[in-house]
Amino acid sequence: MRLLVGVLDFIFGCHHGEMSRVFTIEGRTYRVCCGCGAEFDYSLQSMTTRRITKRTRHVVNAPAPLPVYNSTKESAAGAAV
């Protein structure tokens, strides 16, 4: 069953085409896939990605856009004060 899941993940899953820059936090050096959030150990000696260490099921999305205010209403309200 694991073999089938692995094959399906390879065919339909993320191929980790967009990787982040290298992070070193608390002595651990790694890269993150921007598509699926998987973390990969990174070797500074050989400058290569080693192995997948952690997979997350969700990726943090960009923050919500700021609300757009109508400048004519704001200027009219400011002028009345």
C-alpha positions in Angstrom: 0.0 0.0 0.0 2.9 2.4 0.8 4.3 1.7 -2.6 1.0 2.7 -4.3 0.8 5.9 -2.2 4.4 6.8 -3.1 3.8 6.2 -6.8 0.6 8.3 -6.8 2.4 11.1 -4.8 5.2 11.1 -7.3 2.8 11.3 -10.3 0.3 13.8 -8.9 2.1 15.4 -6.0 4.4 18.4 -5.7 7.8 18.0 -7.6 9.4 20.7 -5.4 10.3 23.0 -8.3 10.3 26.2 -6.3 12.6 26.0 -3.3 13.3 28.8 -0.8 16.7 30.1 0.0 18.7 28.3 2.6 17.8 28.9 6.3 19.9 28.2 9.3 17.8 28.4 12.5 18.9 27.0 15.9 21.7 25.0 14.3 19.6 23.4 11.6 20.2 24.2 7.9 17.3 23.6 5.5 15.3 24.7 2.5 11.5 24.8 2.1 9.4 23.9 -1.0 7.3 27.0 -1.7 4.6 24.8 -3.3 3.9 22.3 -0.6 5.9 23.3 2.5 8.1 20.3 2.7 11.4 20.9 4.5 14.7 19.5 3.2 17.9 19.3 5.1 20.7 21.2 3.4 24.5 20.6 3.6 26.6 23.7 3.7 29.7 21.6 3.0 28.5 20.0 -0.2 26.0 22.8 -1.0 23.3 20.2 -1.8 19.8 19.3 -0.5 19.9 16.1 1.5 16.6 14.6 2.3 13.0 15.5 3.1 12.6 16.0 6.9 9.1 17.3 7.4 6.0 17.6 5.2 3.2 20.0 6.0 -0.2 19.7 4.5 -0.8 23.4 4.2 1.2 26.3 3.0 1.0 29.7 4.6 -0.7 32.0 2.1 0.1 35.6 1.6 -1.6 38.1 4.0 -5.0 39.4 3.0 -4.9 42.6 0.9 -5.4 45.8 2.8 -8.8 47.4 2.4 -9.1 50.2 -0.2 -10.9 53.3 0.9 -12.7 55.7 -1.4 -10.6 58.9 -1.1 -13.5 61.2 -2.1 -15.6 60.1 0.9 -12.7 60.3 3.3 -11.8 63.8 2.1 -15.4 65.0 2.3 -15.7 63.6 5.8 -12.4 65.2 6.9 -13.5 68.5 5.5 -16.7 68.5 7.5 -14.8 68.0 10.8 
